[in-house]
Protein backbone atom coordinates (compact mmCIF):
# COMPACT_ATOMS: atom_id res chain seq x y z
CA UNK A 1 0.00 0.00 0.00
CA UNK A 2 1.35 3.43 -0.91
CA UNK A 3 2.15 5.68 2.08
CA UNK A 4 -0.39 8.34 1.17
CA UNK A 5 -3.41 6.04 1.15
CA UNK A 6 -4.85 7.49 4.33
CA UNK A 7 -8.59 7.05 4.66
CA UNK A 8 -11.08 9.83 5.28
CA UNK A 9 -12.07 10.77 8.80
CA UNK A 10 -15.52 9.30 9.54
CA UNK A 11 -18.35 11.77 10.06
CA UNK A 12 -18.98 10.46 13.58
CA UNK A 13 -15.38 10.87 14.76
CA UNK A 14 -15.31 12.58 18.16
CA UNK A 15 -13.04 15.62 18.10
CA UNK A 16 -10.62 15.78 21.02
CA UNK A 17 -9.87 19.37 21.96
CA UNK A 18 -10.66 22.42 19.83
CA UNK A 19 -10.83 22.34 16.03
CA UNK A 20 -7.59 23.09 14.22
CA UNK A 21 -9.37 25.87 12.34
CA UNK A 22 -12.72 27.56 12.95
CA UNK A 23 -14.60 30.38 11.24
CA UNK A 24 -17.26 32.09 13.32
CA UNK A 25 -19.88 34.31 11.63
CA UNK A 26 -17.20 35.65 9.32
CA UNK A 27 -17.97 38.57 7.00
CA UNK A 28 -15.82 40.67 4.68
CA UNK A 29 -17.01 43.99 3.24
CA UNK A 30 -14.90 46.16 0.93
CA UNK A 31 -15.50 49.79 0.02
CA UNK A 32 -15.80 50.26 -3.76
CA UNK A 33 -16.40 53.76 -5.07
CA UNK A 34 -17.53 54.83 -1.63
CA UNK A 35 -20.12 52.03 -1.50
CA UNK A 36 -19.91 48.81 0.52
CA UNK A 37 -19.41 45.57 -1.40
CA UNK A 38 -20.15 42.41 0.56
CA UNK A 39 -17.53 39.82 -0.45
CA UNK A 40 -19.03 37.16 1.82
CA UNK A 41 -21.07 37.06 4.99
CA UNK A 42 -21.78 34.87 8.01
CA UNK A 43 -19.38 32.05 7.17
CA UNK A 44 -19.05 29.45 9.92
CA UNK A 45 -17.27 26.09 9.80
CA UNK A 46 -14.85 23.89 11.74
CA UNK A 47 -11.92 21.84 10.44
CA UNK A 48 -10.58 18.98 12.53
CA UNK A 49 -6.84 18.49 13.11
CA UNK A 50 -5.29 16.59 10.21
CA UNK A 51 -8.22 17.06 7.82
CA UNK A 52 -7.71 18.00 4.18
CA UNK A 53 -10.56 20.33 3.26
CA UNK A 54 -11.10 21.85 -0.18
CA UNK A 55 -13.01 25.07 -0.76
CA UNK A 56 -14.58 25.46 -4.20
CA UNK A 57 -16.80 28.07 -5.77
CA UNK A 58 -17.08 30.46 -8.71
CA UNK A 59 -14.71 33.36 -9.30
CA UNK A 60 -15.62 36.33 -7.14
CA UNK A 61 -17.19 34.39 -4.27
CA UNK A 62 -14.38 35.34 -1.86
CA UNK A 63 -12.28 32.16 -1.69
CA UNK A 64 -8.92 33.92 -1.78
CA UNK A 65 -10.13 36.67 0.57
CA UNK A 66 -11.16 34.00 3.07
CA UNK A 67 -7.77 32.31 2.80
CA UNK A 68 -5.97 35.62 3.36
CA UNK A 69 -8.07 36.26 6.46
CA UNK A 70 -7.18 32.79 7.81
CA UNK A 71 -3.52 33.55 7.09
CA UNK A 72 -3.81 36.85 8.96
CA UNK A 73 -3.00 39.00 5.91
CA UNK A 74 -6.46 40.64 6.04
CA UNK A 75 -8.87 41.38 8.89
CA UNK A 76 -12.54 40.39 8.63
CA UNK A 77 -15.21 43.07 8.86
CA UNK A 78 -16.95 40.97 11.51
CA UNK A 79 -16.63 37.52 13.01
CA UNK A 80 -13.42 35.68 13.77
CA UNK A 81 -10.98 32.97 12.77
CA UNK A 82 -9.75 30.66 15.52
CA UNK A 83 -6.67 28.43 15.34
CA UNK A 84 -6.78 25.75 18.04
CA UNK A 85 -9.33 27.91 19.85
CA UNK A 86 -7.26 31.11 19.76
CA UNK A 87 -8.25 34.15 17.64
CA UNK A 88 -6.13 35.04 14.60
CA UNK A 89 -4.90 38.64 14.74
CA UNK A 90 -1.87 38.55 12.44
CA UNK A 91 0.21 36.16 10.32
CA UNK A 92 1.94 33.45 12.31
CA UNK A 93 4.36 30.53 11.86
CA UNK A 94 1.58 28.05 12.58
CA UNK A 95 0.05 28.91 9.15
CA UNK A 96 1.89 29.00 5.83
CA UNK A 97 0.50 29.80 2.39
CA UNK A 98 1.29 28.28 -1.01
CA UNK A 99 0.05 30.47 -3.86
CA UNK A 100 -0.47 29.69 -7.55
CA UNK A 101 2.69 31.63 -8.45
CA UNK A 102 5.80 29.97 -7.04
CA UNK A 103 7.48 33.37 -6.27
CA UNK A 104 10.93 31.80 -6.00
CA UNK A 105 13.93 34.10 -5.91
CA UNK A 106 15.50 33.62 -9.36
CA UNK A 107 19.04 34.36 -8.15
CA UNK A 108 18.92 31.66 -5.44
CA UNK A 109 19.27 27.91 -5.94
CA UNK A 110 16.48 25.52 -5.04
CA UNK A 111 18.18 24.75 -1.73
CA UNK A 112 18.78 28.43 -0.97
CA UNK A 113 15.15 29.26 -1.72
CA UNK A 114 13.96 26.54 0.63
CA UNK A 115 16.32 27.61 3.41
CA UNK A 116 15.52 31.32 3.09
CA UNK A 117 12.75 31.32 5.70
CA UNK A 118 14.98 29.58 8.25
CA UNK A 119 17.48 32.41 8.40
CA UNK A 120 15.57 34.05 11.25
CA UNK A 121 15.37 30.82 13.24
CA UNK A 122 18.02 30.25 15.89
CA UNK A 123 18.64 26.60 14.97
CA UNK A 124 22.26 25.64 14.37
CA UNK A 125 23.48 25.10 10.83
CA UNK A 126 23.74 21.34 11.17
CA UNK A 127 20.11 21.08 12.28
CA UNK A 128 18.94 23.39 9.50
CA UNK A 129 20.85 21.43 6.85
CA UNK A 130 19.34 18.15 8.07
CA UNK A 131 15.83 19.61 7.96
CA UNK A 132 16.35 20.98 4.44
CA UNK A 133 17.69 17.67 3.14
CA UNK A 134 14.71 15.86 4.64
CA UNK A 135 12.26 18.21 2.88
CA UNK A 136 14.18 18.04 -0.42
CA UNK A 137 13.87 14.25 -0.27
CA UNK A 138 10.18 14.49 0.58
CA UNK A 139 9.44 16.58 -2.54
CA UNK A 140 11.88 14.65 -4.77
CA UNK A 141 14.16 17.63 -5.38
CA UNK A 142 17.40 16.56 -3.72
CA UNK A 143 19.19 15.96 -7.08
CA UNK A 144 18.19 19.49 -8.16
CA UNK A 145 19.12 21.39 -4.99
CA UNK A 146 21.87 23.40 -6.74
CA UNK A 147 19.74 24.39 -9.75
CA UNK A 148 18.41 27.91 -10.29
CA UNK A 149 14.62 28.26 -10.81
CA UNK A 150 15.10 29.09 -14.50
CA UNK A 151 16.65 25.65 -15.02
CA UNK A 152 13.78 23.55 -13.67
CA UNK A 153 10.24 22.81 -14.85
CA UNK A 154 7.04 24.47 -13.66
CA UNK A 155 6.10 21.43 -11.61
CA UNK A 156 9.51 21.39 -9.96
CA UNK A 157 9.24 25.10 -9.16
CA UNK A 158 5.93 24.44 -7.43
CA UNK A 159 7.50 21.58 -5.49
CA UNK A 160 10.23 23.98 -4.38
CA UNK A 161 7.61 26.54 -3.34
CA UNK A 162 5.81 23.85 -1.34
CA UNK A 163 9.09 22.74 0.25
CA UNK A 164 9.87 26.33 1.22
CA UNK A 165 6.82 26.42 3.50
CA UNK A 166 7.02 22.79 4.67
CA UNK A 167 10.52 23.39 6.04
CA UNK A 168 8.97 25.91 8.47
CA UNK A 169 6.86 23.06 9.94
CA UNK A 170 3.48 24.84 9.99
CA UNK A 171 0.52 23.19 11.70
CA UNK A 172 -1.86 24.41 8.97
CA UNK A 173 -1.07 24.55 5.26
CA UNK A 174 -3.12 27.10 3.28
CA UNK A 175 -3.11 26.55 -0.49
CA UNK A 176 -4.59 29.00 -3.00
CA UNK A 177 -5.07 27.15 -6.32
CA UNK A 178 -1.40 26.11 -6.14
CA UNK A 179 -1.49 23.77 -9.14
CA UNK A 180 -3.71 25.88 -11.40
CA UNK A 181 -0.92 27.00 -13.73
CA UNK A 182 0.43 23.49 -14.35
CA UNK A 183 -0.35 21.18 -17.27
CA UNK A 184 -2.68 18.24 -16.63
CA UNK A 185 0.00 15.62 -15.94
CA UNK A 186 2.09 17.89 -13.70
CA UNK A 187 -1.06 18.83 -11.83
CA UNK A 188 -1.95 15.20 -11.11
CA UNK A 189 1.64 14.52 -10.06
CA UNK A 190 1.49 17.43 -7.60
CA UNK A 191 -1.82 16.21 -6.21
CA UNK A 192 -0.29 12.78 -5.58
CA UNK A 193 2.75 14.39 -3.95
CA UNK A 194 0.54 16.52 -1.70
CA UNK A 195 -1.32 13.42 -0.53
CA UNK A 196 1.97 11.68 0.23
CA UNK A 197 3.16 14.70 2.25
CA UNK A 198 -0.18 15.00 4.05
CA UNK A 199 -0.08 11.34 5.10
CA UNK A 200 3.50 11.68 6.36
CA UNK A 201 3.28 15.03 8.15
CA UNK A 202 -0.37 14.89 9.27
CA UNK A 203 -0.89 18.61 8.70
CA UNK A 204 -4.27 20.28 8.47
CA UNK A 205 -4.71 21.50 4.88
CA UNK A 206 -7.14 24.15 3.62
CA UNK A 207 -7.02 24.00 -0.17
CA UNK A 208 -8.75 26.56 -2.41
CA UNK A 209 -9.62 25.43 -5.94
CA UNK A 210 -12.22 26.03 -8.65
CA UNK A 211 -11.72 22.48 -9.96
CA UNK A 212 -14.26 19.97 -8.63
CA UNK A 213 -12.29 17.00 -9.96
CA UNK A 214 -9.22 18.19 -8.05
CA UNK A 215 -11.26 18.64 -4.88
CA UNK A 216 -12.69 15.12 -5.18
CA UNK A 217 -9.22 13.70 -5.76
CA UNK A 218 -7.84 15.32 -2.60
CA UNK A 219 -10.38 16.17 0.03
CA UNK A 220 -11.86 14.64 3.15
CA UNK A 221 -14.50 17.37 2.88
CA UNK A 222 -15.53 19.90 0.26
CA UNK A 223 -16.92 23.28 1.29
CA UNK A 224 -18.90 24.91 -1.51
CA UNK A 225 -19.41 28.66 -1.82
CA UNK A 226 -21.76 30.76 -3.93
CA UNK A 227 -21.36 34.48 -4.63
CA UNK A 228 -23.05 37.89 -4.43
CA UNK A 229 -22.61 37.84 -1.55
CA UNK A 230 -20.35 34.85 -0.91
CA UNK A 231 -21.86 32.22 1.35
CA UNK A 232 -21.39 28.58 2.17
CA UNK A 233 -24.06 26.48 0.49
CA UNK A 234 -22.82 22.95 1.18
CA UNK A 235 -20.37 20.90 3.24
CA UNK A 236 -19.80 17.48 1.68
CA UNK A 237 -17.90 14.53 3.14
CA UNK A 238 -15.98 12.66 0.44
CA UNK A 239 -16.23 9.00 1.44
CA UNK A 240 -14.27 7.59 -1.49
CA UNK A 241 -11.49 5.12 -0.75
CA UNK A 242 -7.92 6.12 -1.46
CA UNK A 243 -6.20 6.04 -3.88
CA UNK A 244 -9.03 7.67 -5.78
CA UNK A 245 -9.50 6.73 -9.39
CA UNK A 246 -10.91 9.54 -11.49
CA UNK A 247 -12.21 7.04 -14.04
CA UNK A 248 -14.22 5.04 -11.46
CA UNK A 249 -18.03 4.99 -11.41
CA UNK A 250 -18.15 6.18 -7.79
CA UNK A 251 -15.96 9.18 -8.60
CA UNK A 252 -18.13 10.16 -11.58
CA UNK A 253 -21.37 9.69 -9.66
CA UNK A 254 -20.24 11.97 -6.85
CA UNK A 255 -18.87 14.49 -9.36
CA UNK A 256 -22.26 14.65 -11.12
CA UNK A 257 -24.16 14.82 -7.83
CA UNK A 258 -22.18 17.81 -6.62
CA UNK A 259 -22.10 19.57 -10.00
CA UNK A 260 -25.86 19.22 -10.45
CA UNK A 261 -26.87 20.04 -6.87
CA UNK A 262 -29.59 22.63 -6.41
N, C-alpha and C positions, 0 to 999 in steps of 0.2 A: 504493500500500500504506500502511495506517495505521501510525503510528510505533510502536505498541505490539505489532506482530505479530512479536515475537521468538520464535524457535523454541526447543523444549526442548533441553537439553544432552544429547547422546547418552550412553548408558550406558557406552560405552567411552572417554569423554573422559579423558585423562590429567590429573590434578590437578597443577598446578605450585605447590609450596609447601604449607603446612599448610591444612587445611580452614578455612573462615571460622568454623564453629561445630562443636564436637564435644561429645558427651556420652559419658562413660566410666563404665560400671558404676554408674549414678546410682540412688540410692534415697532415698526420703523417708518418714520414719516420724513420725507425730504421737502425742502422748500424749492419750488421751481417757478421762476417768474413771480416771486412774491406770493405764490399760492401753495398750499400744502399738497403733497402727492404721497398717498399712502402706498408704500412699497409692499408691506404685509402687516397683518394685524392679528393679535391674540393667538400666537403660535404657542402650543404647549406639547411637550413630548419628553420622554425619558429614554436614555440609552444605557443598557447594562454594561458593566465592565467586560471588555473582551468582545463585544458585539461588533459586527461589520454592518453598518447601516448606510444605505444609499438614499440620497434625496434626488428625486427627479421632478421635472415640471417644465413648462414652456419658457422660452426666453422672456425675461421681464417680470418673472414671478417673485424674484428676490432671493434666489438660491445663493448667489455669491455674496450678497449683502448679509444674509444669515450667517454664512461661513465666516465672514470678516468680523461679525459681532462675537461669534464663539471664540475666534482667535484673539479678540480684544483690540482689533484695529479700529473698530467703530463702536460707538455706544448706542444702545437701543433708545428709542423715544420713550418707551415704557416697557415694563416687565424686566426679566432678568435671565441671565445664563448662570447656571451653577455647575461647577466642576467638583465632583466628590462632595457635594453639599455646600461648597463655598462660592460666593458670588464672584464673577469675573469682572474685574475693573480695568485690566490692562493686559497686554501680551505677557505670556509667561512661558518658561521652559517646559512646562507640562503639556503644552500644545504646540505642534509645529505644522506648517502648511506647505503642501506641494501644489504649485500652480501649473497651469497648462504650459506656460513658457518655462523652460529649464532655468534661465537666468544665471547660467554658469559664468564665472569670470573667464574671459577668453585667453587671458595671459597666464592663467594658472593651470597646472596639470590636473588630471582627474583626482589624484590623491590630495593635491593642495586645495582644490575646491572642497573636497569632503572634510578636510581638517580645518578649514577656515573658521567655522563656528566654535571650535574647541580652543581657540587662542586665548579666550577670556577665562577659560576654566583652569583651575590651579593644579590639575593633574600633572604628574611628571611625564616626561617625554616618552619613556618606555611604556607607560600605561596607555598614553594616547596612541602611540604607534600600534600597539596590540589591538586596541579598539578599532582603529581604522582598517587594519588588515582583516579583522573579523567581518566588518561591514562590506569591504570590497569582495570578500569571498561570498558573502550572502547574496550580493547582487551580481555576481559573476563578472566582476570588473578587475580582479587582481592583475591579470595579464596586461591590462590597459592603464594601469595606475599612472604611468609616466607620459601618457598621451595628452595633448592639448584638445580642448573641445572641438576645434575645427577638424580634427583628424578622426573623429568617431561618428557613428551614425546617430540619427535622431533618437532611436530607441535606447542606445547606450547613454546619450546625454540625459535622457529622462531617468535612467537607472542611477546615474551619478547624482542627479538632483534629489532623487529619493534617498540615496545613501547619505547625502549631506544633512538631511534632517534625522534619519535613523541614528546616526552616530551621536546625536544629542540625547538619545534615549527618552523621547517624549512618552507620556502615558497615553496621549490622544493624538492620532494622526488625522489631520484635516486635509482633504484632497479636493481641489477645484478643477474638475474635468481634466485630470493630469495626462490622460492618454488621447485626448481629443485631436491632437495635431499629428498623430502617428498613422501610418498605413495599417490596413486591416490585420496583417500578420503580426506586425510589431505590437499592435494594440492587444491582441490575444496573448502574445508572449508576456507583455507587462502585467496583464490581468493574472496570468498563472503565477508570475513571480510575486505579485502582491499577496496572493493567497498563501504561497509558501512562507513569505515573511510573516504574515499575520498568524499562521499556525505556530511558527517558531517563537515569535516575540510576544504573542498574546496581547497586542495593543488593541485599544478601542479605536475604530476607524469610522470617520464620518466622511462619506464620499459623494461629492456632487457630480451629477451627470445628467445629460438630456437623453441618453441612450438606454432604452428599456432593456434591450438585450444584454448590455453590459451590466446593468443593475441586477438582472436575474442570474447572470453568471457569477456575481460576486457576493450578493448580500444575504445576511440573515433576515433583514427586514428592509422593506422599501417604503419610504415616506413619499407621498405624492402631493405636490402643490399645484394650485391653480392661481391665476393672476387677476389683477384689477378689482380689489386689492389681493395680494398674495395671501393664501390661506391653505392650511393642510386639509386635504379632502379624503385621504385614505392612509392607512398604516397596515401594510400587508406583510405577514410572515411568509418567508420563502422556504417551504418544507421540501425542497428537492435535495436528493442525496448528492454528495460530492464524490468524485469530480462530476460536474454538471456537463451534460452533453447538449449542445445547442440544437442538434438535429433530432433529439428525442421527442416523442409524442408529449410527454409530461411538460417539457420545456415550452413547446409550442402552444399547448393548451393554456398554460398559465400566462404566457405572453399575450395571447388573444383575449383572455379574460380581463387582464389589466388594461390592455389597450382599448377594449370596447366597453369598459365600465361606464356607467352613467349614474 
